Amino acid sequence: YEKGVGWLKPDVVLLGASFLKSNGVSVLKELAERFAGVRILIVCDKADEALAVDAMKHGAHGILVKPLKIENVRQKVDTVLGRGGAKPLVQLGLL
């Protein structure tokens, strides 16, 4: 996180629940201030769902619960970016 703050301009940030545990939910406000319009998704397992819900109350835009499936991640990212779950531009596995 610290390495990319000066040059990254993300549209979406996937933030692990373990990062929230060690840095607190205040990092959500910091991300929103540094990267205007950024959408934040919290990645967690069942044990951390309460933390993820708290993060939603503090500015996160969604939750991805492990185990992750690439299609679910893609759909959630498309949704938070306002693309409504559009089909990928390049179908994975065809390259």
C-alpha positions, -999 to +999 in steps of 0.1 A: +000+000+000+026+025+010+047+018-021+019+026-045+003+057-028+023+082-048+017+069-083-013+046-084-047+059-095-070+028-090-106+025-100-111-005-077-091-016-046-095-052-033-086-049+004-080-079+025-096-081+059-062-088+075-051-054+063-081-038+080-073-057+112-038-043+113-045-008+100-081-002+111-112+010+091-097+045+090-077+033+060-110+034+040-114+071+045-077+076+036-082+057+003-113+077-005-095+110+001-063+100-019-081+084-048-113+102-056-140+079-069-122+047-059-145+017-052-133-005-024-141-042-021-133-061+011-119-097+007-126-119+037-134-153+049-165-163+070-146-156+103-141-119+092-176-111+079-184-089+108-153-068+101-162-066+065-198-054+073-182-028+096-160-017+067-192-013+046-205+011+072-172+031+069-171+034+031-164+001+015-186-007-015-188-045-013-176-077+001-160-108-015-161-139+007-135-166+002-131-190-014-131-166-044-142-176-079-129-155-107-163-150-123-177-138-090-149-113-086-153-101-122-191-096-117-186-077-084-159-055-099-181-048-129-210-040-106-191-015-084-178+002-116-213+005-130-208-019-158-236-041-147-217-074-149-208-070-186-191-098-204-153-095-204-136-079-234-113-109-238-125-143-227-100-158-203-084-190-216-085-179-253-052-161-253 
